[in-house]
Amino acid sequence: MKNFDVTALIDDASSHVGVHWPLDRSVAVNPLLDRLDDDFFTATSELGRQLGVSPWPRASHLHEAVNRGMTLGPTESTDDIGEGQATLARPATMLERHVGVGDRLAQSARDLVAQTILESLLNGSGDDDINSRAIRSLKERASWVRAARQLRHRVASSLQESTLDDLIGGLEDWEERDVVEEFSRHFSRLPGWSAWAKWNDRWSRQRHRAVLSLRELLTISLAVDMAAMDLYGWNPTPPEQHESHVAQSGGLDRLHRLEGAVHERVLARIVPTRETNVSPQWQVVACIDARSEPLRRALEENPRIETFGFAGFFGIPTVIRPSGEVEAYESLPVLVEPSATVVGGTAARSVVDGRLALSGTFAELTHEPGAMFALAEGAGWLGVPQMLHRTVGPWRRTPDSFDDGPWTLDVADKLTLAAGALRGMGLTQGFAPEVLMLGHGSHSTANTHFAGLECGACAGHAGGVNAKVLCDVLNDDDVRQGLRGLGIAIPATTRFVAAEHDTTRERVATSVGVSPELTKVLAIASEMVARERLATSSASRRSIHRELERRARDWGETRPEWGLANHAAFIVAPRKSFRGADLEGQSFLHSYDPTSDSEGTVLRSILAAPMVVAQWINAAYYFSSVVPEVLGAGDKTILNPVGDFGVIAGDVPDLKIGLPWQSVATGSGPWHLPVRLLVAVEAPLDRTASVVRSEQTVERLVEGEWIRLVGRNHDRDQWHRWIPHRGWNPW
């Protein structure tokens, strides 16, 4: 028998598999993380082949761009745009090659694999491994699968008697590349469960109770196919080998035309429209999240305010443990390892809003498929008063404050944290009397995807606590004395205060210590943003806030807010270069002062971390938009929670991953325009080039065209675009 390196084969075969984080720590992620050594076009085309989809923008996306007044290349006409969604087929597994992917037996086999995994994870007990639970489910639960009883029991026997190595022994006449291709097809058959298994294998810092590995998934899937083949006397034949074709029905042309229109529009707007020479009374440091851009612009209507953009965890790489809670949560980007602990405050929001609980049963019910239906039937008339209140009752304003703690930071070196944060945000001199650290979060009710509306970088957690903790550090006299020794002199009159921007309700909740004057300025700016968002200038303030409050609290609302839909760019530049410019909430804004970073250290840290996270978000929105059926979660109205980690659509047993359709589209068509992230850097071009060539991840993203990089030396210079393997060329 051939001595296959099974682990290496699985790694190779799963390179097109995405990663699915649990619901309460949702992360928008590039599903092709393992393919960054390839260029974007090659990796995306291969993903399309493996999943049987066309991974490019559709004609409807281009029509939407035209409707917004954008120019598609040399003409605005869309008469020549073909839909181009070629009919493709997912490559077949060994059983499917004999009977056809759409055959009833093939569908039964797929359902058998998925439901065996589902039941095994939801009904596990003790220390049983998934193999043991799968065998028990196959033998005991006769009603939940369409597959013949004979096949189920044959699969159970196979799992009881054979390991994955044993199953692969039946393929000893195959070439290694054939085995890899077969494995890939099994992962593609259930992309949702494969993505969950990959998170367990590669990204889980703490063991989740619903543990599933790629090896375990593959074992069950192969066992089902081989049992069916044996049952009907068929011999397994190697899969045919296919090559990906980048050009699919004009898909690349549509992508390039769409990007040209969207990116040109963004670059044309990166110009200053408002200048001020007034010394700031207030400085506001907001998250780089694109939803902060309209609020920063509104705040800067006041000439005494200066704003900065910085990663929303505020440089505090922490695990947060609320008082009285056993479990802690990480409030930092998943690319960063936690090195600090914060204790105090109150419990974080859970996947299911506690205010909807009926005798404590709601949270438990939502751990099972069909839970929402069980809740409606089981609660009966007891739930009617609360349902009516939620549906037609008054929407009362929630107080604009957030929990102050007290929070206690446990970290060895507060000085290093403080200096790193201030340098990263470009705030090392010229401090205003009051400096606000503005975190952000969201508010929605009975929304399984609520975490996707929190900070897109920080595993679905709000940033208010991080902001408050950094303020406590920066207000510490010992820390300030240490900062003076590092050349950062904070005046004794400067106080750091914290707040949290609720992006759903467009309100800013302030902590203790925020001055009444700044609180008023924040309220005025929030109302401006709310009016812009609702596209109204005449509605009363009361009616505006009632509508946003309704969206946040209505348990039937499918789109409490748009999240990061229609983002298009990541801008690294001094704020003065585009202060006041209306970027339409489409850009991540990271402050950068090129005059104080001659070595490029700060620029390197920005491009190697926040920019990478922004690319993840961009890719997640891209693929959820162009392949909503497979890499998007689908229609929220038919999704049911599975445990605390995923959702399924109706009775289809594969996990749904990615963003819900309501996050990227309206009822009449697409909303998010799927383009690659435009990264615009204002810094000496040779400095930016040096960072690209010295940081491996950045180089792969730039040279592989996963992002579109442009740069300029200063705000009066023309933009240059990066051409792969050639460097800078004028735009």
For each residue, the residues with C-beta under 8 A, 3 or more apart:
1: 169 172
2: 172 176
3:
4: 9 168 176 179
5: 8 9
6: 9 10 164 165 168 215
7: 10 11 215
8: 5 11 12
9: 4 5 6 12 13 176 179 180 183
10: 6 7 13 14 183 214 215 218
11: 7 8 14 15 34
12: 8 9 15 180 183
13: 9 10 180 181 182 183 184 187
14: 10 11 17 34 183 184 187 194 198 214
15: 11 12 34 35
16: 31 32 34 35 43 46 47 50 51 184 187 188
17: 14 31 34 187 191 194 195 198 214
18: 29 31 32 33 191 194 195 198 631 657 658
19: 27 29 31 33 195 198 199 202 203
20: 192 195 196 198 199 645 646 655 657
21: 25 26 27 29 199 203 334 459 460
22: 25 26 199 208 644 645 646
23: 26 351 448 449 451 460 641 644 645 646 647
24: 329 350 351 451 460 644
25: 21 22 329 330 451 459 460 461
26: 21 22 23 449 451 452 454 459 460
27: 19 21 334 456 459 460 616
28: 452 456 564 616 617 620 621 659
29: 18 19 21 33 616 619 620
30: 33 615 616 618 619 620 706
31: 16 17 18 19 47 195 619 620 623 631 658
32: 16 18 35 36 43 44 47 619
33: 18 19 29 30 36 616
34: 11 14 15 16 17
35: 15 16 32 38 43 46 47
36: 32 33 43 697 700 701 704 706
37: 700 704
38: 35 42 43 46 704
39: 42 43 703 704 705 706 724
40: 43 44 676 704 705 706
41: 44 45 246 252 705
42: 38 39 45 46 244 246
43: 16 32 35 36 38 39 40 46 47 704
44: 32 40 41 47 48 55 56
45: 41 42 48 49 55 244 245 246 248
46: 16 35 38 42 43 49 50 244
47: 16 31 32 35 43 44 50 51 55
48: 44 45 51 52 53 54 55 88 244 248 627
49: 45 46 52 88 91 242 244
50: 16 46 47 90 91 184 185 188
51: 16 47 48 90 188 191 627 630 631
52: 48 49 88 89 90 91 188
53: 48 88 627 629 630
54: 48 84 85 86 88 248 249 251 626 627
55: 44 45 47 48 248 251 623 626 627
56: 44 84 248 251 252 254 255 626
57: 61 62 251 254 255 258 625 626 673 674 675
58: 61 62 83 84 85 254 626 670
59: 62 63 78 81 82 83 84 254
60: 63 64 83 669 670
61: 57 58 64 65 254 258 625 626 670 673 674
62: 57 58 59 65 66 72 78 81 254 257 258
63: 59 60 66 67 78 81 669
64: 60 61 67 68 669 670 671 673
65: 61 62 68 70 72 258 261 262 673
66: 62 63 69 70 72 76 78
67: 63 64
68: 64 65
69: 66
70: 65 66 261 262 265
71: 75 76 261 264
72: 62 65 66 75 76 78 81 257 258 260 261
73: 257 260 261
74:
75: 71 72
76: 66 71 72
77: 80
78: 59 62 63 66 72 81
79:
80: 77
81: 59 62 63 72 78 250 254
82: 59 249 250
83: 58 59 60
84: 54 56 58 59 248 249 250 251 254
85: 54 58 249
86: 54 248 249
87:
88: 48 49 52 53 54
89: 52 92 101
90: 50 51 52 101 185 188 189
91: 49 50 52 181 184 185 188 239 242
92: 89 96 97 100 101 106 185 239
93: 96 97 182 185 186 189 221 225
94: 97 98 182 225 226 229 236 237 239
95: 98 99 105 106 109 224 225 228 229
96: 92 93 99 100 101 103 106 109
97: 92 93 94 237 239
98: 94 95 229 232 234
99: 95 96 103 105 106
100: 92 96 103 106
101: 89 90 92 96 106
102: 106 107
103: 96 99 100 106 107
104: 107 108
105: 95 99 108 109 228
106: 92 95 96 99 100 101 102 103 109 110
107: 102 103 104 110 111 146
108: 104 105 111 112 145 146 147 148 151
109: 95 96 105 106 112 113 147 151 224 225 228
110: 106 107 113 114 189 190
111: 107 108 114 115 145 146 147 653
112: 108 109 115 116 145 147 151 152 155 224
113: 109 110 116 117 189 190 220 221 224
114: 110 111 117 118 190 193 653 654
115: 111 112 118 119 144 145 653
116: 112 113 119 120 134 137 138 145 155 220 224
117: 113 114 120 121 130 134 190 193 212 217 220 653
118: 114 115 121 122 369 642 648 653
119: 115 116 122 123 133 137 141 144
120: 116 117 123 124 130 133 134 137
121: 117 118 124 130 133 210 211 212 642 643
122: 118 119 210 367 368 642 643
123: 119 120 133 137
124: 120 121 128 130 133 209 210
125: 128
126:
127:
128: 124 125 132 133 136
129: 132 133 216
130: 117 120 121 124 133 134 211 212 216 220
131: 134 135 159 216 219
132: 128 129 135 136
133: 119 120 121 123 124 128 129 130 136 137
134: 116 117 120 130 131 137 138 156 159 220
135: 131 132 138 139 156 159 160
136: 128 132 133 139 140
137: 116 119 120 123 133 134 140 141
138: 116 134 135 141 152 153 155 156 159
139: 135 136 152 153 156
140: 136 137
141: 119 137 138 144 145
142: 149 152
143:
144: 115 119 141
145: 108 111 112 115 116 141 152
146: 107 108 111
147: 108 109 111 112 151 152
148: 108 151 152
149: 142 152 153
150: 153 154 231
151: 108 109 112 147 148 154 155 224 227 228 231
152: 112 138 139 142 145 147 148 149 155 156
153: 138 139 149 150 156 157
154: 150 151 157 158 227 230 231
155: 112 116 138 151 152 158 159 220 223 224 227
156: 134 135 138 139 152 153 159 160
157: 153 154 160 161
158: 154 155 161 162 167 223 226 227
159: 131 134 135 138 155 156 162 219 220 223
160: 135 156 157
161: 157 158 166
162: 158 159 166 167 223
163: 166 167 219
164: 6 167 168 215 218 219 222
165: 6 168 169
166: 161 162 163 169
167: 158 162 163 164 170 219 222 223 226
168: 4 6 164 165 171 172 179 222
169: 1 165 166 172
170: 167 226 236
171: 168 174 178 179 182 236
172: 1 2 168 169
173:
174: 171 178 179 182 238
175: 178 179 238
176: 2 4 9 179 180
177: 180 181 241
178: 171 174 175 181 182 238 239 241
179: 4 9 168 171 174 175 176 182 183
180: 9 12 13 176 177 183 184
181: 13 91 177 178 184 185 238 239 241
182: 13 93 94 171 174 178 179 185 186 238 239
183: 9 10 12 13 14 179 180 186 187 218
184: 13 14 16 50 91 180 181 187 188
185: 50 90 91 92 93 181 182 188 189 239
186: 93 182 183 189 190 217 218 221 222 225
187: 13 14 16 17 183 184 190 191 194 214 217 218
188: 16 50 51 52 90 91 184 185 191 194
189: 90 93 110 113 185 186 221
190: 110 113 114 117 186 187 193 194 217 221 654
191: 17 18 51 187 188 194 195 630 631 654 657
192: 20 195 196 646 654 655 656 657
193: 114 117 190 196 197 212 217 654 655
194: 14 17 18 187 188 190 191 197 198 214 217
195: 17 18 19 20 31 191 192 198 199 655 657
196: 20 192 193 199 200 210 212 645 646 655 657
197: 193 194 200 201 212 213 214 216 217
198: 14 17 18 19 20 194 195 201 202 203 214
199: 19 20 21 22 195 196 202 203 204
200: 196 197 203 204 208 211 212 213
201: 197 198 204 213 214
202: 19 198 199
203: 19 21 198 199 200 334
204: 199 200 201 207 208
205: 330
206:
207: 204 211
208: 22 200 204 211 645
209: 124 643
210: 121 122 124 196 643 645
211: 121 130 200 207 208
212: 117 121 130 193 196 197 200 216 217
213: 197 200 201 216 217
214: 10 14 17 187 194 197 198 201 217 218
215: 6 7 10 164 218 219
216: 129 130 131 197 212 213 219 220
217: 117 186 187 190 193 194 197 212 213 214 220 221
218: 10 164 183 186 187 214 215 221 222
219: 131 159 163 164 167 215 216 222 223
220: 113 116 117 130 134 155 159 216 217 223 224
221: 93 113 186 189 190 217 218 224 225
222: 164 167 168 186 218 219 225 226
223: 155 158 159 162 167 219 220 226 227
224: 95 109 112 113 116 151 155 220 221 227 228
225: 93 94 95 109 186 221 222 228 229 236
226: 94 158 167 170 222 223 229 230 236
227: 151 154 155 158 223 224 230 231
228: 95 105 109 151 224 225 231 232
229: 94 95 98 225 226 232 234 235 236
230: 154 226 227 233 234
231: 150 151 154 227 228
232: 98 228 229
233: 230
234: 98 229 230
235: 229
236: 94 170 171 225 226 229
237: 94 97
238: 174 175 178 181 182
239: 91 92 94 97 178 181 182 185
240:
241: 177 178 181
242: 49 91
243:
244: 42 45 46 48 49
245: 45 248
246: 41 42 45 252
247: 250 251 252
248: 45 48 54 55 56 84 86 245 251 252
249: 54 82 84 85 86
250: 81 82 84 247 253 254
251: 54 55 56 57 84 247 248 254 255
252: 41 56 246 247 248 255 256
253: 250 256 257
254: 56 57 58 59 61 62 81 84 250 251 257 258
255: 56 57 251 252 258 259 674 675 676
256: 252 253 259 260
257: 62 72 73 253 254 260 261
258: 57 61 62 65 72 254 255 261 262 673 674 675
259: 255 256 262 263 675 676 678 708
260: 72 73 256 257 263 264
261: 65 70 71 72 73 257 258 264 265
262: 65 70 258 259 265 266 568 673 675 678
263: 259 260 266 267 568 569 675 678 708
264: 71 260 261 267 268
265: 70 261 262 268 269
266: 262 263 269 270 568 569 583 586 587 678 680
267: 263 264 270 678 680 710 719 731
268: 264 265 271
269: 265 266 578 581 582 583 584
270: 266 267 571 573 577 578 581 583 680
271: 268 577 578 581 715
272: 275 576 577 578 579 580 581 715
273: 579 580 581 582
274: 300 301 579 580
275: 272 576 579
276: 303 579
277:
278: 303 304
279: 430 432
280: 283 304 305 306 430 432
281: 304 305 432 433 434
282: 304 305 306 432 433 434 435 436 518 521
283: 280 305 306 307 308 427 431 432 434 435 436
284: 296 299 305 306 307 308 435 436 438
285: 307 308 309 310 314 425 427 435 436 437 438
286: 289 292 295 296 307 308 309 310 438 440 501
287: 292 309 310 311 312 438 439 440 455 463
288: 292 309 310 311 312 570 588 589 590 610 614
289: 286 292 312 440 455 456 457 503 564 588
290: 293 564 567 585 586 587 588 589
291: 294 295 440 501 503 563 564 585
292: 286 287 288 289 295 296 309 438 440 501 589
293: 290 296 297 583 585 586 587 589
294: 291 297 298 529 532 533 585
295: 286 291 292 298 299 501 508 525 526 529
296: 284 286 292 293 299 300 307 309 589
297: 293 294 300 301 580 581 582 583
298: 294 295 301 524 525 526 528 529 532
299: 284 295 296 302 305 307 521 522 525
300: 274 296 297 303 305 306 307 579 580
301: 274 297 298 525 528
302: 299 305 521 525
303: 276 278 300
304: 278 280 281 282
305: 280 281 282 283 284 299 300 302 521
306: 280 282 283 284 300 432 575
307: 283 284 285 286 296 299 300 575
308: 283 284 285 286 425 426 427 575 591
309: 285 286 287 288 292 296 425 575 588 589 590 591
310: 285 286 287 288 314 315 421 424 425 590 591
311: 287 288 314 315 333 424 457 590 609 610 613
312: 287 288 289 439 440 455 457 458 463 466
313: 316 317 318 331 332 333 336 455 457 458 463 466
314: 285 310 311 421 437 439 463 466 467 469 470
315: 310 311 417 420 421 424 470
316: 313 331 332 340 342 409 417 421 466 469 470
317: 313 332 336 337 338 339 340
318: 313 330 331 332 338 339 340 341 342 409 411 466 469
319: 328 329 330 331 338 340 341 342
320: 328 329 330 331 341 342 343 345 348 461 465
321: 325 327 328 341 342 343
322: 325 344 345 346 347 348
323: 343 344 345 346
324: 346 347
325: 321 322 328 347
326:
327: 321
328: 319 320 321 325 341
329: 24 25 319 320 348 459 461
330: 25 205 318 319 320 334 338 459 461
331: 313 316 318 319 320 342 458 459 461 462 463 465 466
332: 313 316 317 318 336 338 458 459 466
333: 311 313 336 457 458 459 609 613
334: 21 27 203 330 459
335: 609 612 613
336: 313 317 332 333 609
337: 317
338: 317 318 319 330 332 341
339: 317 318 411
340: 316 317 318 319 409 410 411 417
341: 318 319 320 321 328 338 409 410 411
342: 316 318 319 320 321 331 407 408 409 410 465 469
343: 320 321 323 407 408 410
344: 322 323 405 406 407 408
345: 320 322 323 403 404 405 406 407 465
346: 322 323 324 403
347: 322 324 325 350
348: 320 322 329 461
349: 353 450
350: 24 347 353 354 363
351: 23 24 363 366 448 450 451 641 644
352: 356 357 362 363 366 446 641
353: 349 350 356 445 446 447 555
354: 350 357 363
355: 445
356: 352 353 362 386 390 445 446 555
357: 352 354 360 361 362 363
358: 361 362 375 379 382 383 386
359:
360: 357 363 364
361: 357 358 364 365 375 378
362: 352 356 357 358 365 366 375
363: 350 351 352 354 357 360 366 367
364: 360 361 367
365: 361 362 368 371 372 374 375 378
366: 351 352 362 363 371 372 375 448 641
367: 122 363 364 371 641 642 643 644
368: 122 365 371 374 642
369: 118 640 642 648 651
370: 373 374 640
371: 365 366 367 368 374 375 640 641
372: 365 366 375 376 640
373: 370 376 377
374: 365 368 370 371 377 378
375: 358 361 362 365 366 371 372 378 379 383
376: 372 373 379 383
377: 373 374 380
378: 361 365 374 375
379: 358 375 376 382 383
380: 377 383
381: 384
382: 358 379
383: 358 375 376 379 380 386 387
384: 381 387 388
385: 388 389
386: 356 358 383 389 390
387: 383 384 390 391
388: 384 385 391 392 393
389: 385 386 392 393
390: 356 386 387 393 445 553 554 555 556
391: 387 388 554 556
392: 388 389
393: 388 389 390
394:
395: 546 549 550 553
396: 549
397: 545 549
398: 443 505 507 549
399: 509
400: 507 508 509 510 523
401: 509 510 511
402: 464 499 500 509 510 511
403: 345 346 464 465
404: 345 407 468 511 512
405: 344 345 408 465 468
406: 344 345
407: 342 343 344 345 404 465 468 469 472
408: 342 343 344 405
409: 316 318 340 341 342 414 469 472 473
410: 340 341 342 343
411: 318 339 340 341 414 417
412:
413: 416 417
414: 409 411 417 418 473 476 479
415: 418 419 479 482 483 486
416: 413 419 420
417: 315 316 340 411 413 414 420 421 470 473
418: 414 415 421 422 470 473 474 479 482 483
419: 415 416 422 423 483 486 488
420: 315 416 417 423 424
421: 310 314 315 316 417 418 424 425 470
422: 418 419 425 427 428 474 483 488
423: 419 420 426 428 488 602
424: 310 311 315 420 421 602 605 606
425: 285 308 309 310 421 422 591
426: 308 423 574 591 592 593 596 602
427: 283 285 308 422 431 435 591
428: 422 423 487 488 596
429: 488 489
430: 279 280
431: 283 427 435 490 491 494
432: 279 280 281 282 283 306 435 494
433: 281 282 491 493 494 495
434: 281 282 283 494 495 497 514 515 518
435: 282 283 284 285 427 431 432 474 494 495 496 497
436: 282 283 284 285 496 497 498 499 514 518
437: 285 314 467 468 470 471 496 497 498 499
438: 284 285 286 287 292 467 498 499 500 501 508
439: 287 312 314 455 462 463 464 465 466 467 498 499 500 501
440: 286 287 289 291 292 312 455 462 463 464 500 501 502 503
441: 454 455 461 462 463 464 500 501 502 503
442: 450 453 454 462 502 503 504 560 561
443: 398 502 504 505 552 553 560
444: 447 450 453 504 551 552 557 560 561
445: 353 355 356 390 552 553 554 555 557 560
446: 352 353 356 555
447: 353 444 450 453 557 560
448: 23 351 366 636 639 641 647
449: 23 26 452 453 633 636 647 659 660 663
450: 349 351 442 444 447 453 454 460
451: 23 24 25 26 351 454 459 460 461
452: 26 28 449 456 460 563 659 663
453: 442 444 447 449 450 503 504 560 561 563
454: 26 441 442 450 451 458 460 461 462
455: 287 289 312 313 439 440 441 458 460 461 462 463
456: 27 28 289 452 563 564 613 617
457: 289 311 312 313 333 610 613 614 617
458: 312 313 331 332 333 454 455 461 463
459: 21 25 26 27 329 330 331 332 333 334 451
460: 21 23 24 25 26 27 450 451 452 454 455
461: 25 320 329 330 331 348 441 451 454 455 458
462: 331 439 440 441 442 454 455 465 500
463: 287 312 313 314 331 439 440 441 455 458 466 467 500
464: 402 403 439 440 441 467 468 498 499 500 509 511
465: 320 331 342 345 403 405 407 439 462 468 469
466: 312 313 314 316 318 331 332 439 463 469 470
467: 314 437 438 439 463 464 470 471 498 499 500
468: 404 405 407 437 464 465 471 472 498 511
469: 314 316 318 342 407 409 465 466 472 473
470: 314 315 316 417 418 421 437 466 467 473 474 496 498
471: 437 467 468 474 475 496 497 498 511
472: 407 409 468 469 475 476
473: 409 414 417 418 469 470 476 479
474: 418 422 435 470 471 479 480 490 496
475: 471 472 480 495 496
476: 414 472 473 479 480
477: 480 481
478: 481 482
479: 414 415 418 473 474 476 482 483
480: 474 475 476 477 483 484 490
481: 477 478 484 485
482: 415 418 478 479 485 486
483: 415 418 419 422 479 480 486 488 489 490
484: 480 481 487 488 489 490
485: 481 482
486: 415 419 482 483
487: 428 484
488: 419 422 423 428 429 483 484
489: 429 483 484
490: 431 474 480 483 484 494
491: 431 433 494
492:
493: 433
494: 431 432 433 434 435 490 491
495: 433 434 435 475 513
496: 435 436 437 470 471 474 475
497: 434 435 436 437 471 510 511 513 514 515 518
498: 436 437 438 439 464 467 468 470 471 510 511 513 514
499: 402 436 437 438 439 464 467 508 509 510 511 514 522
500: 402 438 439 440 441 462 463 464 467 508 509
501: 286 291 292 295 438 439 440 441 507 508
502: 440 441 442 443 505 506 507 508 509 552
503: 289 291 440 441 442 453 506 561
504: 442 443 444 453 548 551 552 560 561
505: 398 443 502 545 548 549 551 552
506: 502 503 526 527 529 530 533 548
507: 398 400 501 502 526 545
508: 295 400 438 499 500 501 502 522 523 525 526
509: 399 400 401 402 464 499 500 502
510: 400 401 402 497 498 499 514 518 519 522
511: 401 402 404 464 468 471 497 498 499 514
512: 404
513: 495 497 498
514: 434 436 497 498 499 510 511 518 519 522
515: 434 497 518 519
516: 519 520
517: 520 521
518: 282 434 436 497 510 514 515 521 522
519: 510 514 515 516 522 523
520: 516 517 523 524
521: 282 299 302 305 517 518 524 525
522: 299 499 508 510 514 518 519 525 526
523: 400 508 519 520 526 527
524: 298 520 521 527 528
525: 295 298 299 301 302 508 521 522 528 529
526: 295 298 506 507 508 522 523 529 530
527: 506 523 524 530 531 541 544
528: 298 301 524 525 531 532
529: 294 295 298 506 525 526 532 533
530: 506 526 527 533 534 544 545 548
531: 527 528 534 535 536 537 539 544
532: 294 298 528 529 535
533: 294 506 529 530 548
534: 530 531 539 544 547 548
535: 531 532
536: 531 539 544
537: 531
538:
539: 531 534 536 543 544
540: 543 544
541: 527 544 545
542: 545 546
543: 539 540 546 547
544: 527 530 531 534 536 539 540 541 547 548
545: 397 505 507 530 541 542 548 549
546: 395 542 543 549 550
547: 534 543 544 550 551
548: 504 505 506 530 533 534 544 545 551 552
549: 395 396 397 398 505 545 546 552 553
550: 395 546 547 553 554 557
551: 444 504 505 547 548 554 557 559 560 561
552: 443 444 445 502 504 505 548 549 557 560
553: 390 395 443 445 549 550
554: 390 391 445 550 551 557 560
555: 353 356 390 445 446
556: 390 391
557: 444 445 447 550 551 552 554 560
558: 636 637 660 662
559: 551 562 662 663
560: 442 443 444 445 447 453 504 551 552 554 557
561: 442 444 453 503 504 551
562: 559 565 566 663 671
563: 291 452 453 456 659 663
564: 28 289 290 291 456 567 617 621
565: 562 621 663 664 671 672
566: 562 584 585 586 671 672 673
567: 290 564 585 586 587 588 617 618 621
568: 262 263 266 586 587 673 675 677 678
569: 263 266 583 586 587 588 677 678 679 680
570: 288 587 588 590 610 611 614 615 677 678 679 680 707
571: 270 578 583 587 588 589 590 680
572: 590 592 603 606 607 611 679 680 681 682 683
573: 270 577 578 591 592 680 681 682 715
574: 426 577 591 592 593 594 682 715
575: 306 307 308 309 578 579 589 591
576: 272 275 579 715
577: 270 271 272 573 574 682 715
578: 269 270 271 272 571 573 575 581 583 715
579: 272 273 274 275 276 300 575 576
580: 272 273 274 297 300
581: 269 270 271 272 273 297 578
582: 269 273 297
583: 266 269 270 293 297 569 571 578 586 587 589
584: 269 566
585: 290 291 293 294 566 567
586: 266 290 293 566 567 568 569 583
587: 266 290 293 567 568 569 570 571 583
588: 288 289 290 309 567 569 570 571 610 614
589: 288 290 292 293 296 309 571 575 583
590: 288 309 310 311 570 571 572 606 610 611
591: 308 309 310 425 426 427 573 574 575
592: 426 572 573 574 597 602 603 606 681 682 683
593: 426 574 596 597 602
594: 574 597 603 682 683 684 687
595:
596: 426 428 593 602
597: 592 593 594 600 601 602 603 683 687
598:
599:
600: 597 603 604 683 687 690 691
601: 597 604 605
602: 423 424 426 592 593 596 597 605 606
603: 572 592 594 597 600 606 607 681 683 687 688 691
604: 600 601 607 608 691 694 695
605: 424 601 602 608 609
606: 424 572 590 592 602 603 609 610 611
607: 572 603 604 611 612 679 681 691 692 695 698
608: 604 605 611 612 691 695 697 698
609: 311 333 335 336 605 606 612 613
610: 288 311 457 570 588 590 606 613 614
611: 570 572 590 606 607 608 614 615 679 698 701 707
612: 335 607 608 609 615 616 697 698 701
613: 311 333 335 456 457 609 610 616 617
614: 288 457 570 588 610 611 617 618 677
615: 30 570 611 612 618 619 677 701 706 707
616: 27 28 29 30 33 612 613 619 620
617: 28 456 457 564 567 613 614 620 621
618: 30 567 614 615 621 622 676 677 707
619: 29 30 31 32 615 616 622 623 706
620: 28 29 30 31 616 617 623 624 658 659
621: 28 564 565 567 617 618 624 625 659 664 672 674
622: 618 619 625 626 674 675 676
623: 31 55 619 620 626 627 631 632 658 674
624: 620 621 627 628 631 632 633 658 659 663 664
625: 57 61 621 622 628 632 664 665 670 672 673 674
626: 54 55 56 57 58 61 622 623 674
627: 48 51 53 54 55 623 624 630 631 632
628: 624 625 631 632 634 658 661 664 665
629: 53 632 634
630: 51 53 191 627
631: 18 31 51 191 623 624 627 628 657 658
632: 623 624 625 627 628 629 656 657 658 659 660 661 664
633: 449 624 636 639 647 649 656 657 658 659 660 661
634: 628 629 638 639 649 656 660 661
635: 638 639 649 660 661 662
636: 448 449 558 633 639 660 661 662
637: 558
638: 634 635 649 650
639: 448 633 634 635 636 647 648 649 656 660
640: 369 370 371 372 647 648 649 650
641: 23 351 352 366 367 371 448 644 646 647
642: 118 121 122 367 368 369 645 646 647 648 655
643: 121 122 209 210 367 646
644: 22 23 24 351 367 641
645: 20 22 23 196 208 210 642
646: 20 22 23 192 196 641 642 643 655 656 657
647: 23 448 449 633 639 640 641 642 655 656
648: 118 369 639 640 642 651 652 653 654 655 656
649: 633 634 635 638 639 640 652 656
650: 638 640
651: 369 648
652: 648 649
653: 111 114 115 117 118 648
654: 114 190 191 192 193 648
655: 20 192 193 195 196 642 646 647 648
656: 192 632 633 634 639 646 647 648 649
657: 18 20 191 192 195 196 631 632 633 646
658: 18 31 620 623 624 628 631 632 633
659: 28 449 452 563 620 621 624 632 633 663 664
660: 449 558 632 633 634 635 636 639 663
661: 628 632 633 634 635 636 664 665
662: 558 559 635 636 665
663: 449 452 559 562 563 565 624 659 660 672
664: 565 621 624 625 628 632 659 661 670 671 672
665: 625 628 661 662 669 670 671 672
666: 669 670 671
667:
668:
669: 60 63 64 665 666
670: 58 60 61 64 625 664 665 666 673
671: 64 562 565 566 664 665 666
672: 565 566 621 625 663 664 665
673: 57 61 64 65 258 262 566 568 625 670
674: 57 61 255 258 621 622 623 625 626
675: 57 255 258 259 262 263 568 622 678
676: 40 255 259 618 622 705 706 707 708
677: 568 569 570 614 615 618 707 708
678: 259 262 263 266 267 568 569 570 675 707 708 710
679: 569 570 572 607 611 707 708 709 710
680: 266 267 270 569 570 571 572 573 710 711 719
681: 572 573 592 603 607 688 709 710 711 712
682: 572 573 574 577 592 594 711 712 713 714 715
683: 572 592 594 597 600 603 687 688 711 713
684: 594 687 688 713
685: 688 689 711 712 713 720 728
686: 689 690
687: 594 597 600 603 683 684 690 691
688: 603 681 683 684 685 691 692 709 711
689: 685 686 692 693 727 728
690: 600 686 687 693 694
691: 600 603 604 607 608 687 688 694 695 698
692: 607 688 689 695 698 699 702 703 709 722
693: 689 690 699
694: 604 690 691 699
695: 604 607 608 691 692 698 699
696: 699 700
697: 36 608 612 700 701
698: 607 608 611 612 691 692 695 701 702
699: 692 693 694 695 696 702 703
700: 36 37 696 697 703 704 706
701: 36 611 612 615 697 698 704 706 707
702: 692 698 699 705 706 707 709 722 724
703: 39 692 699 700 724 725
704: 36 37 38 39 40 43 700 701 724
705: 39 40 41 676 702 708 724
706: 30 36 39 40 615 619 676 700 701 702
707: 570 611 615 618 676 677 678 679 701 702
708: 259 263 676 677 678 679 705 721 722
709: 679 681 688 692 702 721 722
710: 267 678 679 680 681 719 720 721 722 731
711: 680 681 682 683 685 688 719 720 722 728
712: 681 682 685 715 717 718 719 720
713: 682 683 684 685 717
714: 682 717
715: 271 272 573 574 576 577 578 682 712
716:
717: 712 713 714
718: 712 730 731
719: 267 680 710 711 712 730 731
720: 685 710 711 712 728 729 730 731
721: 708 709 710 728 729 730 731
722: 692 702 708 709 710 711 727 728 729
723: 726 727 728 729
724: 39 702 703 704 705
725: 703
726: 723 729
727: 689 722 723
728: 685 689 711 720 721 722 723
729: 720 721 722 723 726
730: 718 719 720 721
731: 267 710 718 719 720 721
